Amino acid sequence: MFFKKYDKLVASLFAFLTFIFFILAITNRDFLDWAFARHHNQLSWFIRPIFLIPFCYFAYKRSWSGISITIFSLFTSMFWFPEPEMVSKQVELFLDYEVEYLTSEWGLSKILLTLLVPISFLLLGLGFWKRNLWIGLSVIVMMALGKMMWSVTSAGESGKSIMIPAVVGLLLCVAFIYWGFKKLEKKKESIGK
């Protein structure tokens, strides 16, 4: 009830916190190093795609606060896990590349490329807001393929280190979202009868 009543207020608060987190990450090297030390734990790589499931659910339910809290959780999940004791060389090289990407100069082409992330989330949210399963799933597949392609073309061999978490995350998301969508639609139909 609270989230329904204060939906846009809670959404604005978590959108602001997500923005602050992003600015902090690209402007404060100590914070970025602390966060990425924990992001070396590949559990965070496997959990991150799973956040697309609640994101799609909240878009389907048209809950701004649910969407915003999910995005905040997705971004912060990179440092939920402890620093791993051992890290493969490929993972280390790939994350070094990501840190370099975030901390190097932000020109127009980099800004436009980075804007693909929020645009993808906007399209994903619209797909499920409009309750169109096929548009939503198409966007999820494009997001996963885009991340994998960017990783390999930008970071080279080390970019392949995200392939297993990305594919596992994609398959889980598609399966659970498809199942959940069908279940929600069936429930909606039974209520409408």
Secondary structure, 3 states (H helix, E strand, C coil): CHHHHCHHHHHHHHHHHHHHHHHHHHHCHHHHHHHHHHHCCCHHHHHHHHHHHHHHHHHHCCCHHHHHHHHHHHHHHHHCCCCCCCCCHHHHHHHHHHHHHHHCCCCHHHHHHHCHHHHHHHHHHHHHHCCCHHHHHHHHHHHHHHHHHHHHHHHHHHHHHHHHHHHHHHHHHHHHHHHHHHHHHHHHHHHHC
